[in-house]
Each structure stands twice: as C-alpha cells, then as structure tokens.
Amino acid sequence: MNQGVMGLLVLGRKPGESVVINSDIVIKVIKSDDGGLRLAFNAPLESRIVRGELLMNKKN
C-alpha cells in the first residue's frame, strides 16, 4: 500500500446503513433530516475521532 496517498470515496447512505473501516470501525447513519446528518461511531477506544472543523481551527 502506498504511504501518504489518500483518496476520496463518496457514498450515499440511508438511516440504518453503515460503513466499515479496517474491519474494526463502524460508522452508522442514525438520522438524516433536511441537510442534517447524525452518525454513530463504533471504534476501539484507542482510535482518535475528531470533528473536522476542530482540526481546521487548529491549523489557522
């Protein structure tokens, strides 16, 4: 696998559907309203999960 190479995957998901990353992180759509989305993350405790806007504020 190429180190440092990233790609963008765009998926459509409905409430109740999920995405699995590396077989141990599950992201499930639990609610979808007019432009709003609620996600549930099931991941190992050592996984760092941070909202993107917090990382963007840190860079500025």
HTML snippet that shows the backbone in 3Dmol.js (N, CA, C, O; Angstrom):
<script src="https://3Dmol.org/build/3Dmol-min.js"></script>
<div id="view" style="width:600px;height:400px;position:relative"></div>
<script>
const pdb = `
ATOM      1  N   MET A   1       0.837  -1.192   0.000  1.00  0.00           N
ATOM      2  CA  MET A   1       0.000   0.000   0.000  1.00  0.00           C
ATOM      3  C   MET A   1       0.875   1.246   0.000  1.00  0.00           C
ATOM      4  O   MET A   1       1.882   1.295   0.706  1.00  0.00           O
ATOM      5  N   ASN A   2       0.503   2.247  -0.779  1.00  0.00           N
ATOM      6  CA  ASN A   2       1.279   3.481  -0.865  1.00  0.00           C
ATOM      7  C   ASN A   2       1.104   4.327   0.378  1.00  0.00           C
ATOM      8  O   ASN A   2      -0.022   4.658   0.752  1.00  0.00           O
ATOM      9  N   GLN A   3       2.191   4.677   1.015  1.00  0.00           N
ATOM     10  CA  GLN A   3       2.142   5.536   2.193  1.00  0.00           C
ATOM     11  C   GLN A   3       1.899   6.973   1.754  1.00  0.00           C
ATOM     12  O   GLN A   3       2.496   7.432   0.780  1.00  0.00           O
ATOM     13  N   GLY A   4       1.024   7.693   2.465  1.00  0.00           N
ATOM     14  CA  GLY A   4       0.796   9.099   2.180  1.00  0.00           C
ATOM     15  C   GLY A   4      -0.167   9.371   1.038  1.00  0.00           C
ATOM     16  O   GLY A   4      -0.466  10.533   0.764  1.00  0.00           O
ATOM     17  N   VAL A   5      -0.664   8.341   0.361  1.00  0.00           N
ATOM     18  CA  VAL A   5      -1.599   8.540  -0.732  1.00  0.00           C
ATOM     19  C   VAL A   5      -3.015   8.410  -0.184  1.00  0.00           C
ATOM     20  O   VAL A   5      -3.361   7.410   0.446  1.00  0.00           O
ATOM     21  N   MET A   6      -3.821   9.426  -0.431  1.00  0.00           N
ATOM     22  CA  MET A   6      -5.198   9.406   0.056  1.00  0.00           C
ATOM     23  C   MET A   6      -6.153   9.521  -1.113  1.00  0.00           C
ATOM     24  O   MET A   6      -5.827  10.108  -2.144  1.00  0.00           O
ATOM     25  N   GLY A   7      -7.325   8.960  -0.943  1.00  0.00           N
ATOM     26  CA  GLY A   7      -8.358   9.054  -1.949  1.00  0.00           C
ATOM     27  C   GLY A   7      -9.646   9.516  -1.297  1.00  0.00           C
ATOM     28  O   GLY A   7      -9.767   9.536  -0.072  1.00  0.00           O
ATOM     29  N   LEU A   8     -10.588   9.881  -2.116  1.00  0.00           N
ATOM     30  CA  LEU A   8     -11.879  10.331  -1.622  1.00  0.00           C
ATOM     31  C   LEU A   8     -12.938   9.378  -2.134  1.00  0.00           C
ATOM     32  O   LEU A   8     -13.090   9.179  -3.339  1.00  0.00           O
ATOM     33  N   LEU A   9     -13.671   8.787  -1.193  1.00  0.00           N
ATOM     34  CA  LEU A   9     -14.762   7.888  -1.529  1.00  0.00           C
ATOM     35  C   LEU A   9     -16.052   8.564  -1.105  1.00  0.00           C
ATOM     36  O   LEU A   9     -16.199   8.945   0.057  1.00  0.00           O
ATOM     37  N   VAL A  10     -16.983   8.718  -2.025  1.00  0.00           N
ATOM     38  CA  VAL A  10     -18.266   9.342  -1.724  1.00  0.00           C
ATOM     39  C   VAL A  10     -19.339   8.267  -1.797  1.00  0.00           C
ATOM     40  O   VAL A  10     -19.488   7.593  -2.815  1.00  0.00           O
ATOM     41  N   LEU A  11     -20.088   8.112  -0.703  1.00  0.00           N
ATOM     42  CA  LEU A  11     -21.126   7.093  -0.631  1.00  0.00           C
ATOM     43  C   LEU A  11     -22.456   7.724  -0.252  1.00  0.00           C
ATOM     44  O   LEU A  11     -22.491   8.715   0.477  1.00  0.00           O
ATOM     45  N   GLY A  12     -23.517   7.171  -0.727  1.00  0.00           N
ATOM     46  CA  GLY A  12     -24.845   7.538  -0.265  1.00  0.00           C
ATOM     47  C   GLY A  12     -25.290   6.499   0.748  1.00  0.00           C
ATOM     48  O   GLY A  12     -25.232   5.303   0.464  1.00  0.00           O
ATOM     49  N   ARG A  13     -25.726   6.921   1.902  1.00  0.00           N
ATOM     50  CA  ARG A  13     -26.189   6.016   2.944  1.00  0.00           C
ATOM     51  C   ARG A  13     -27.509   6.512   3.491  1.00  0.00           C
ATOM     52  O   ARG A  13     -27.746   7.718   3.561  1.00  0.00           O
ATOM     53  N   LYS A  14     -28.370   5.586   3.878  1.00  0.00           N
ATOM     54  CA  LYS A  14     -29.667   5.907   4.459  1.00  0.00           C
ATOM     55  C   LYS A  14     -29.616   5.566   5.946  1.00  0.00           C
ATOM     56  O   LYS A  14     -28.755   4.797   6.373  1.00  0.00           O
ATOM     57  N   PRO A  15     -30.531   6.131   6.743  1.00  0.00           N
ATOM     58  CA  PRO A  15     -30.573   5.758   8.161  1.00  0.00           C
ATOM     59  C   PRO A  15     -30.639   4.241   8.328  1.00  0.00           C
ATOM     60  O   PRO A  15     -31.411   3.555   7.659  1.00  0.00           O
ATOM     61  N   GLY A  16     -29.808   3.743   9.238  1.00  0.00           N
ATOM     62  CA  GLY A  16     -29.716   2.308   9.473  1.00  0.00           C
ATOM     63  C   GLY A  16     -28.587   1.651   8.706  1.00  0.00           C
ATOM     64  O   GLY A  16     -28.186   0.536   9.042  1.00  0.00           O
ATOM     65  N   GLU A  17     -28.062   2.316   7.679  1.00  0.00           N
ATOM     66  CA  GLU A  17     -26.955   1.766   6.904  1.00  0.00           C
ATOM     67  C   GLU A  17     -25.631   2.235   7.506  1.00  0.00           C
ATOM     68  O   GLU A  17     -25.582   3.230   8.229  1.00  0.00           O
ATOM     69  N   SER A  18     -24.562   1.503   7.197  1.00  0.00           N
ATOM     70  CA  SER A  18     -23.275   1.820   7.800  1.00  0.00           C
ATOM     71  C   SER A  18     -22.134   1.674   6.814  1.00  0.00           C
ATOM     72  O   SER A  18     -22.307   1.194   5.694  1.00  0.00           O
ATOM     73  N   VAL A  19     -20.961   2.101   7.261  1.00  0.00           N
ATOM     74  CA  VAL A  19     -19.703   1.958   6.533  1.00  0.00           C
ATOM     75  C   VAL A  19     -18.710   1.362   7.527  1.00  0.00           C
ATOM     76  O   VAL A  19     -18.682   1.765   8.690  1.00  0.00           O
ATOM     77  N   VAL A  20     -17.898   0.408   7.081  1.00  0.00           N
ATOM     78  CA  VAL A  20     -16.904  -0.220   7.945  1.00  0.00           C
ATOM     79  C   VAL A  20     -15.513   0.130   7.431  1.00  0.00           C
ATOM     80  O   VAL A  20     -15.234   0.025   6.236  1.00  0.00           O
ATOM     81  N   ILE A  21     -14.640   0.549   8.353  1.00  0.00           N
ATOM     82  CA  ILE A  21     -13.267   0.920   8.013  1.00  0.00           C
ATOM     83  C   ILE A  21     -12.322  -0.032   8.743  1.00  0.00           C
ATOM     84  O   ILE A  21     -12.397  -0.168   9.964  1.00  0.00           O
ATOM     85  N   ASN A  22     -11.445  -0.681   8.007  1.00  0.00           N
ATOM     86  CA  ASN A  22     -10.449  -1.608   8.571  1.00  0.00           C
ATOM     87  C   ASN A  22     -11.060  -2.669   9.475  1.00  0.00           C
ATOM     88  O   ASN A  22     -10.403  -3.122  10.412  1.00  0.00           O
ATOM     89  N   SER A  23     -12.252  -3.063   9.230  1.00  0.00           N
ATOM     90  CA  SER A  23     -12.987  -4.122   9.935  1.00  0.00           C
ATOM     91  C   SER A  23     -13.219  -3.876  11.422  1.00  0.00           C
ATOM     92  O   SER A  23     -13.843  -4.709  12.080  1.00  0.00           O
ATOM     93  N   ASP A  24     -12.735  -2.751  11.979  1.00  0.00           N
ATOM     94  CA  ASP A  24     -12.962  -2.515  13.405  1.00  0.00           C
ATOM     95  C   ASP A  24     -13.583  -1.151  13.721  1.00  0.00           C
ATOM     96  O   ASP A  24     -13.814  -0.831  14.887  1.00  0.00           O
ATOM     97  N   ILE A  25     -13.851  -0.356  12.699  1.00  0.00           N
ATOM     98  CA  ILE A  25     -14.519   0.931  12.890  1.00  0.00           C
ATOM     99  C   ILE A  25     -15.797   0.918  12.064  1.00  0.00           C
ATOM    100  O   ILE A  25     -15.759   0.740  10.846  1.00  0.00           O
ATOM    101  N   VAL A  26     -16.929   1.108  12.736  1.00  0.00           N
ATOM    102  CA  VAL A  26     -18.218   1.118  12.057  1.00  0.00           C
ATOM    103  C   VAL A  26     -18.837   2.503  12.233  1.00  0.00           C
ATOM    104  O   VAL A  26     -18.968   2.998  13.353  1.00  0.00           O
ATOM    105  N   ILE A  27     -19.212   3.116  11.127  1.00  0.00           N
ATOM    106  CA  ILE A  27     -19.892   4.411  11.142  1.00  0.00           C
ATOM    107  C   ILE A  27     -21.293   4.175  10.611  1.00  0.00           C
ATOM    108  O   ILE A  27     -21.475   3.745   9.471  1.00  0.00           O
ATOM    109  N   LYS A  28     -22.286   4.461  11.450  1.00  0.00           N
ATOM    110  CA  LYS A  28     -23.678   4.175  11.098  1.00  0.00           C
ATOM    111  C   LYS A  28     -24.485   5.465  11.048  1.00  0.00           C
ATOM    112  O   LYS A  28     -24.386   6.305  11.942  1.00  0.00           O
ATOM    113  N   VAL A  29     -25.281   5.615   9.996  1.00  0.00           N
ATOM    114  CA  VAL A  29     -26.196   6.756   9.894  1.00  0.00           C
ATOM    115  C   VAL A  29     -27.395   6.441  10.778  1.00  0.00           C
ATOM    116  O   VAL A  29     -28.079   5.440  10.565  1.00  0.00           O
ATOM    117  N   ILE A  30     -27.653   7.294  11.772  1.00  0.00           N
ATOM    118  CA  ILE A  30     -28.786   7.030  12.653  1.00  0.00           C
ATOM    119  C   ILE A  30     -29.950   7.969  12.397  1.00  0.00           C
ATOM    120  O   ILE A  30     -31.080   7.678  12.789  1.00  0.00           O
ATOM    121  N   LYS A  31     -29.685   9.099  11.739  1.00  0.00           N
ATOM    122  CA  LYS A  31     -30.762  10.037  11.430  1.00  0.00           C
ATOM    123  C   LYS A  31     -30.326  10.939  10.286  1.00  0.00           C
ATOM    124  O   LYS A  31     -29.169  11.353  10.215  1.00  0.00           O
ATOM    125  N   SER A  32     -31.252  11.236   9.400  1.00  0.00           N
ATOM    126  CA  SER A  32     -30.981  12.118   8.281  1.00  0.00           C
ATOM    127  C   SER A  32     -32.179  13.030   8.081  1.00  0.00           C
ATOM    128  O   SER A  32     -33.271  12.568   7.750  1.00  0.00           O
ATOM    129  N   ASP A  33     -31.975  14.323   8.282  1.00  0.00           N
ATOM    130  CA  ASP A  33     -33.025  15.322   8.096  1.00  0.00           C
ATOM    131  C   ASP A  33     -32.596  16.309   7.028  1.00  0.00           C
ATOM    132  O   ASP A  33     -31.527  16.160   6.437  1.00  0.00           O
ATOM    133  N   ASP A  34     -33.405  17.295   6.782  1.00  0.00           N
ATOM    134  CA  ASP A  34     -33.151  18.323   5.766  1.00  0.00           C
ATOM    135  C   ASP A  34     -31.725  18.871   5.842  1.00  0.00           C
ATOM    136  O   ASP A  34     -31.490  19.905   6.468  1.00  0.00           O
ATOM    137  N   GLY A  35     -30.794  18.193   5.220  1.00  0.00           N
ATOM    138  CA  GLY A  35     -29.412  18.653   5.193  1.00  0.00           C
ATOM    139  C   GLY A  35     -28.623  18.303   6.435  1.00  0.00           C
ATOM    140  O   GLY A  35     -27.413  18.526   6.469  1.00  0.00           O
ATOM    141  N   GLY A  36     -29.267  17.760   7.458  1.00  0.00           N
ATOM    142  CA  GLY A  36     -28.574  17.375   8.685  1.00  0.00           C
ATOM    143  C   GLY A  36     -28.372  15.871   8.739  1.00  0.00           C
ATOM    144  O   GLY A  36     -29.151  15.108   8.168  1.00  0.00           O
ATOM    145  N   LEU A  37     -27.327  15.456   9.425  1.00  0.00           N
ATOM    146  CA  LEU A  37     -26.994  14.047   9.485  1.00  0.00           C
ATOM    147  C   LEU A  37     -26.469  13.721  10.876  1.00  0.00           C
ATOM    148  O   LEU A  37     -25.662  14.472  11.423  1.00  0.00           O
ATOM    149  N   ARG A  38     -26.915  12.611  11.454  1.00  0.00           N
ATOM    150  CA  ARG A  38     -26.393  12.157  12.742  1.00  0.00           C
ATOM    151  C   ARG A  38     -25.737  10.807  12.525  1.00  0.00           C
ATOM    152  O   ARG A  38     -26.331   9.889  11.959  1.00  0.00           O
ATOM    153  N   LEU A  39     -24.499  10.708  12.987  1.00  0.00           N
ATOM    154  CA  LEU A  39     -23.716   9.500  12.812  1.00  0.00           C
ATOM    155  C   LEU A  39     -23.381   8.885  14.159  1.00  0.00           C
ATOM    156  O   LEU A  39     -23.213   9.594  15.151  1.00  0.00           O
ATOM    157  N   ALA A  40     -23.284   7.564  14.190  1.00  0.00           N
ATOM    158  CA  ALA A  40     -22.827   6.842  15.374  1.00  0.00           C
ATOM    159  C   ALA A  40     -21.528   6.132  15.012  1.00  0.00           C
ATOM    160  O   ALA A  40     -21.443   5.467  13.979  1.00  0.00           O
ATOM    161  N   PHE A  41     -20.524   6.277  15.860  1.00  0.00           N
ATOM    162  CA  PHE A  41     -19.214   5.674  15.618  1.00  0.00           C
ATOM    163  C   PHE A  41     -18.976   4.572  16.632  1.00  0.00           C
ATOM    164  O   PHE A  41     -19.107   4.789  17.837  1.00  0.00           O
ATOM    165  N   ASN A  42     -18.625   3.388  16.146  1.00  0.00           N
ATOM    166  CA  ASN A  42     -18.239   2.277  16.999  1.00  0.00           C
ATOM    167  C   ASN A  42     -16.796   1.960  16.630  1.00  0.00           C
ATOM    168  O   ASN A  42     -16.518   1.421  15.558  1.00  0.00           O
ATOM    169  N   ALA A  43     -15.869   2.307  17.547  1.00  0.00           N
ATOM    170  CA  ALA A  43     -14.452   2.172  17.247  1.00  0.00           C
ATOM    171  C   ALA A  43     -13.698   1.786  18.511  1.00  0.00           C
ATOM    172  O   ALA A  43     -14.176   2.030  19.619  1.00  0.00           O
ATOM    173  N   PRO A  44     -12.520   1.184  18.353  1.00  0.00           N
ATOM    174  CA  PRO A  44     -11.698   0.877  19.524  1.00  0.00           C
ATOM    175  C   PRO A  44     -11.404   2.152  20.316  1.00  0.00           C
ATOM    176  O   PRO A  44     -11.305   3.236  19.741  1.00  0.00           O
ATOM    177  N   LEU A  45     -11.267   2.018  21.636  1.00  0.00           N
ATOM    178  CA  LEU A  45     -11.035   3.186  22.488  1.00  0.00           C
ATOM    179  C   LEU A  45      -9.773   3.958  22.104  1.00  0.00           C
ATOM    180  O   LEU A  45      -9.712   5.171  22.304  1.00  0.00           O
ATOM    181  N   GLU A  46      -8.771   3.279  21.558  1.00  0.00           N
ATOM    182  CA  GLU A  46      -7.533   3.966  21.193  1.00  0.00           C
ATOM    183  C   GLU A  46      -7.656   4.768  19.884  1.00  0.00           C
ATOM    184  O   GLU A  46      -6.739   5.510  19.530  1.00  0.00           O
ATOM    185  N   SER A  47      -8.770   4.626  19.174  1.00  0.00           N
ATOM    186  CA  SER A  47      -8.993   5.386  17.942  1.00  0.00           C
ATOM    187  C   SER A  47      -9.307   6.839  18.283  1.00  0.00           C
ATOM    188  O   SER A  47     -10.131   7.116  19.154  1.00  0.00           O
ATOM    189  N   ARG A  48      -8.658   7.745  17.604  1.00  0.00           N
ATOM    190  CA  ARG A  48      -8.896   9.170  17.801  1.00  0.00           C
ATOM    191  C   ARG A  48      -9.943   9.622  16.786  1.00  0.00           C
ATOM    192  O   ARG A  48      -9.727   9.515  15.578  1.00  0.00           O
ATOM    193  N   ILE A  49     -11.069  10.121  17.271  1.00  0.00           N
ATOM    194  CA  ILE A  49     -12.132  10.618  16.401  1.00  0.00           C
ATOM    195  C   ILE A  49     -12.354  12.081  16.745  1.00  0.00           C
ATOM    196  O   ILE A  49     -12.718  12.412  17.873  1.00  0.00           O
ATOM    197  N   VAL A  50     -12.132  12.960  15.766  1.00  0.00           N
ATOM    198  CA  VAL A  50     -12.220  14.403  15.985  1.00  0.00           C
ATOM    199  C   VAL A  50     -13.044  15.013  14.858  1.00  0.00           C
ATOM    200  O   VAL A  50     -12.894  14.633  13.696  1.00  0.00           O
ATOM    201  N   ARG A  51     -13.919  15.964  15.205  1.00  0.00           N
ATOM    202  CA  ARG A  51     -14.679  16.681  14.173  1.00  0.00           C
ATOM    203  C   ARG A  51     -13.707  17.487  13.311  1.00  0.00           C
ATOM    204  O   ARG A  51     -12.777  18.114  13.818  1.00  0.00           O
ATOM    205  N   GLY A  52     -13.939  17.458  12.007  1.00  0.00           N
ATOM    206  CA  GLY A  52     -13.046  18.109  11.052  1.00  0.00           C
ATOM    207  C   GLY A  52     -12.849  19.593  11.310  1.00  0.00           C
ATOM    208  O   GLY A  52     -11.741  20.105  11.151  1.00  0.00           O
ATOM    209  N   GLU A  53     -13.922  20.301  11.712  1.00  0.00           N
ATOM    210  CA  GLU A  53     -13.779  21.738  11.913  1.00  0.00           C
ATOM    211  C   GLU A  53     -12.842  22.058  13.075  1.00  0.00           C
ATOM    212  O   GLU A  53     -12.236  23.129  13.092  1.00  0.00           O
ATOM    213  N   LEU A  54     -12.710  21.163  14.036  1.00  0.00           N
ATOM    214  CA  LEU A  54     -11.770  21.390  15.132  1.00  0.00           C
ATOM    215  C   LEU A  54     -10.326  21.302  14.643  1.00  0.00           C
ATOM    216  O   LEU A  54      -9.465  22.056  15.098  1.00  0.00           O
ATOM    217  N   LEU A  55     -10.065  20.383  13.718  1.00  0.00           N
ATOM    218  CA  LEU A  55      -8.734  20.293  13.145  1.00  0.00           C
ATOM    219  C   LEU A  55      -8.418  21.492  12.273  1.00  0.00           C
ATOM    220  O   LEU A  55      -7.287  21.979  12.274  1.00  0.00           O
ATOM    221  N   MET A  56      -9.406  21.977  11.524  1.00  0.00           N
ATOM    222  CA  MET A  56      -9.197  23.137  10.660  1.00  0.00           C
ATOM    223  C   MET A  56      -8.898  24.381  11.499  1.00  0.00           C
ATOM    224  O   MET A  56      -8.041  25.180  11.121  1.00  0.00           O
ATOM    225  N   ASN A  57      -9.593  24.561  12.638  1.00  0.00           N
ATOM    226  CA  ASN A  57      -9.330  25.699  13.518  1.00  0.00           C
ATOM    227  C   ASN A  57      -7.947  25.637  14.114  1.00  0.00           C
ATOM    228  O   ASN A  57      -7.321  26.671  14.345  1.00  0.00           O
ATOM    229  N   LYS A  58      -7.459  24.435  14.365  1.00  0.00           N
ATOM    230  CA  LYS A  58      -6.129  24.254  14.936  1.00  0.00           C
ATOM    231  C   LYS A  58      -5.029  24.684  13.967  1.00  0.00           C
ATOM    232  O   LYS A  58      -3.984  25.179  14.387  1.00  0.00           O
ATOM    233  N   LYS A  59      -5.273  24.491  12.652  1.00  0.00           N
ATOM    234  CA  LYS A  59      -4.289  24.853  11.623  1.00  0.00           C
ATOM    235  C   LYS A  59      -4.191  26.350  11.424  1.00  0.00           C
ATOM    236  O   LYS A  59      -3.140  26.855  11.029  1.00  0.00           O
ATOM    237  N   ASN A  60      -5.296  27.086  11.697  1.00  0.00           N
ATOM    238  CA  ASN A  60      -5.321  28.537  11.469  1.00  0.00           C
ATOM    239  C   ASN A  60      -4.734  29.294  12.624  1.00  0.00           C
ATOM    240  O   ASN A  60      -4.679  30.524  12.593  1.00  0.00           O
TER     241      ASN A  60
END
`;
const viewer = $3Dmol.createViewer("view");
viewer.addModel(pdb, "pdb");
viewer.setStyle({}, {cartoon: {color: "spectrum"}});
viewer.zoomTo();
viewer.render();
</script>
